[in-house]
Amino acid sequence: MSSVINLSGVALHGHMKGVTMLKFNADGDLLFSSSRDTDCSVCGWYAKTGEMMGSYTTVGKPGNSRGFDPAMVALDVNRHSTLLATASAGEETMLWSVETGALLGTVARPLSSGASVGFSHDDALLMVATKGRASMKSGIQLYHLPFTTPPAGEDIAPARTAFNPTSTFETESPEMITWASWGMTNDTIYFSEGAFMHILDVETNKVIRSREIHPGYVINRFKFDADALTLATASTDCTACLLDQRELSILQTYQSDVPINDVSISPVADHVILGGGMDAAAVTTQGSQSTFEVKFFHRVHGTQLGQLRCHFGTITAMTFHPDGHGFASASYDGLIKLYRFDENYATAPGSVPLWSLKSNEQ
């Protein structure tokens, strides 16, 4: 029997519309959020206090004649927390200085909208996954980043030339790419398309493995574990699946009672969290769900360990803190919650992993 997890969270207020993604930086001291707002679509937060660090916007800046920002659907921050990449629902991907909020460059993507964005493991490349429009197919493009480390006390200089892809992959299926991420190394990129997961070989630009994971439904998002040995999918069929990264075979299935929008795997424990809810239109017409829960599952056994009622809107994004002792979640109403576990977390079921790459190396 699962139990309710009682935690006190810090509410972060900065977005008026649905949050689309949450991402901690590698050190865990900063949290970034993207949303469908058009005047504050990306925000940075101090993870320790929940205080807003600032927003990344072109509103009121020279060169922005339209007077608003595009809605953002995805983001990523590089290893050194100097560059932030944001993918819009429109036709552009933007690169920002984390420290100053300055716009450093824009990647144009005609006849497509953003699906995902990610820095390579060495921060030399930027991966942009797009959903095609009109005659344009969904695809994945790679770009070399022209930025160099500036002298001490100086900020990164903006890009002076246009971004042109060094590699372009187009899908054959009419299904849209919903998410994409670098694999364990820079040699592979994983992407979801409808019910399928695919592995793209970067060198040959060919799909080397495909597997249908959620027949008849859509994979909204997927996340790797800290070792990139497994990944978990979040699907509209009310399940999340744990996959092995090599064969994409299903290792475990986590059952929810609502469609799942996002999932995250703990970097230190055998815990998986997931969240979602009915589509906003369904909530309006059916009105059966008043609170939305983050559900905790045992990663290996697949059993539900508990749930946290923390939002009054459909949960749209979530992520574990890099140290594994907290997490952040966000919802369709723009609210972000930041949680830290207390000392009792160390005695919770699954807090000690049955196996990990680090423990196996010792």
N, C-alpha and C positions, 0 to 999 in steps of 0.2 A: 504494500500500500504506500503510495507516494505521499510525502508530507510537504506542507507549505514552508518555503524557505523565507524566513523573516530577515530582511536586510533593509538598512536605511540608505537611500541613495540621494545623491546630489542632483538636483534638476538644473539643466543647462538651457537657458532661454536665449535664442538668437535667430531661430528660423520661424517663419510664419506658415510655411507649407511643408509638405512631406520631406523628411530626411531620406536620402537615397543611399548613403554609404557612411560608415564610420571607419577610421583608420588611426591607430596609434603609430607614432614614429618608433624607430628601432630601440631607442633608449627608454621609451615609455613615459617620458615627461610631457609629451604633447599629444593631443587628440585633435584630429581634423574631421570635419563633417561637411558633406555636400547635400544640397537640397534643390527643390524645384522653385525656390524663391528667385525673383528677378532683380532684387536689389541687395541681397546678402546671401548669395547662393553657396558660398564656401566660407567656413569659419574655422579658426584655430583656437584651441582651448588649453589651459594649463591643467594637466591631468591630476595634479595633486589637490588643487583647490576648486577646480571647475570654473575658474575665472576665464572670461574670454580674452584671448591674446590679441585677436584682431580678425578682420574679414578680408577676403581676397575678392576685390571687385573693381570693375572699370567705371562704375557709376560716378560721375563727377570728375573723372580723370580726362586729361587731354586726349583727343582722338576718338572718344566714345560719343558719336553723334546720335546713337539710337536712344540713349538715356536709360538703358537697363542692361542687365546681364542675362545671358541665356540660362535656362535651368540646367543644373549639373546632375549627371547621373552616376558618376564614378570619379575616384581620385586615387592618387598614390603619392607617397613622399619618399625621397631617396634615402639611402643608408645614413648619410651625414646630416640629414635634416636641413639641407640648403635649398633644395628644389621641390616644388609641389606641382604635380600635373593634375589637371581636371578635364574630364570629358563631358561635353555638353550634349543636351538633347537636340541641339542644332547641328551646325556643320563645322564645328571647330573644337580643337583641344588646346588648352591654354597652359603655359608654363609660368610659374610664379617664383619669386624669391620668398622663401619662408620667413626670413627675418624682417624684410621691409614691406612685403606685400606688393612689390612692383611686378608688373606684367613683363616678362622677359621674352616672350615669343608666343606666336599662335600658329598652330598647325591647321591648315584648311582641309576640309574633307567634303568636297562637293557631292550633293545628292546622297548624303548618308547622315545618320545620327549616331551618337556615341553609345557603346555598350560597355566598354571597359578600357582601362589604361593602366600601364605598369612599367616601372623602371626595371631594367635587367639587373642581375645580381651584382654586376660591376659598375652599375650606373652609367654605362656607356651608351646604351640603347634605350629607346622608348617604344613600347608596344602599344598600339592603338587598335582596338577591336571596334568594328562599326556594323550597324544595321543598314542595309541598303534601302534605297527608296527609288521609285520609278523603275528605270532600267538597270540601276546599280545593284549589284549583289552584296550580300554581307561579306566582310573580309577582315583581314588582319594586316596591318602595315607596321614596319619597323623603321625607326628614324635614328640616325646618329645624332647625339647631343653635342652642340658646338661649344658648350660652356666650359671654361677653365677655372681652376681655383684662383681667386683673386688675391692680391697682396693683403697682408694683415691690415684690418681696419677698413677695407673697401668691400663693396657689394659686388655681386656677380653682374657682369655687363650684359645688356640685352643682346639677343641674337640679331645679327646684321643682315643675314640672308634668309631667303625663304626655306622652309623645311620641305625636302623632297624625300620620299620613302626610298630606302635602300633595298627593301623587299616588300612585295605585295602578294598576299594570298587571297583568293576568292573562293567562296564555298560553291558547291554544286547544287546543294539542296535549296528549295524555296524557303525553308525555315530560316528564321532570324537567329544570329548569334546573340545569346543572352548574357554570356559572361566569358572572360578569358583571363588566363594567368600564366606567368612563367612557371615551368616545372622546377625540378630539383636543381637544374643547371640552366645555362643559357642555350642549351641544345634543343630544348623542347618548349612548346607552348600548348597548354591545355585549353580547350574551349567547349562550351556547351551550346547546343543547337537543338531546340525542341526537347525531345526526350533523350537525346543522345549526348554522350561525352566523346570527345575526340582528342587525339594527341597529334600535334603538328611538329614534324621535324624541321627545325629552323634552317639547317644547311641545305636540304633538298627541296624545302618548301612543299612537302607532301605530307598528307595525313598517313601516319603509320599504324594507328589503331583507332577503332571506333567501337562503341558498345552502347546499345539501348539500355538505359537504366530505369526510366520511368515511362513505360509504354502508354501512349495515349495522353500524356501530360507534358508539362514543360518544366525544365530545370531553371529556376530563377537565378541561382547563384551557387557557387561551390567554394570551399576553402581548404587549404592544405594544413596539415599539422606542422609543428615546428621543425621536424626532421624531413618534411616533404615525402614521407613514405606512404602516407595515406591522405585521402581527401574526402570531404563530406559534401554531399549535394543537398540543396533545398529545393523542394518541388511543390507544384500545385496539387499533387495527389495526396497531400497531407503526410508525406513521409520524407525523411532524410536518409540517405544511404552512405555508408562508409565504404570507400573503394580503395583497392590497392593501386598504387600509382603506376605500376608496370603493366598489368593486364587489364586494369579497370574492372576487375571482378568485384562483386558485392561481398563485403565481409560482414556487414551488419546493417540492420534496418531499424530506424527509430520512428515510431508511429505517433502522430499527433492527431488532433481532432479538427484542425483547420489547415488550410493551405500554408505552406512554409515559405517565407520570403528570404530568410537568411539563416546562417548556421556558423558556428565557430567551434574549434577544437582547442581544449586547454593545452598550453605548452608544458605543463608540469604534472597534470593529473589525468586520470582516465575519465574525463568529463567532456561531454558535448552539450552545447546549448543551442537552442533553436527557437525561432519565433515567427509569427506571421499573423494570420487572421483573414477574415473575408475581405474581398475587394471592397473598396469604399462604396461603390454603387450598390453592392449587395447589402452592406450595413445599412444604407439609407432605406432600401426597400424592404428588407427583412427585419432589421433591428433586433436581432436575437442575442447579440454579444455586446456586453457593456464594459467588460474589462478584458485585457489582453495579457497573456502570460509568456514569460520566458521559461521554457521547460529545460530541465537538467536531465541528462541521460548518462548511464554508464557506457563508456565508449566500447568496451569489450563485450559486456553481457547484453547490452541493448535495453536494459530495464530503465524505466523512468524513476529518477531519484527524488524529484520534487519539482515545484514550479514557483515562480515569483510573479505575483500580480502587480504590474508596475506601470501599465499604460492604459489610457482610455481611448486610444486609437490603434488601428492595425499596426503591428510592429513591422518595420520596414528594413531595419539594419541592426547589426550587433557584432561585437568583437571582443574577445578576451584581451586583457592587458598582457603585454609581453612577459611579465613576471608570473602570470597565472593566478594572481591573488586578487583579481577583480575583473570587471567587464563593463562595457558600455552598451546601451541599447537605445533605439530611437524609433519614433512612430510617425504615422501619417499626418498627425497634427503638428509636427515640427518639434516636439519635446524630445530632449535627450536626457537619459538617466545614466549617472556614473556611480558604480558600486565598487566597494572594497570589502573583501571577506575578512572576518575577524579570526582570532587564533583558533576558534573551534573548527575552522575549515580543514585544519590538518588532520582531524579525526573523522571527517566525513567519509562515507563509503566511496571508494574510487579515488580518494585523494592521493594515494600512493599507487603509481602505475604498475600494472602487472609486468610490463616490459617497456623499455625505452632504449633508444640507440645509445644514449649517454651511459646508462647503467650497464649496458652490454659491453661497452668499451673498457669499463673499469676492471 
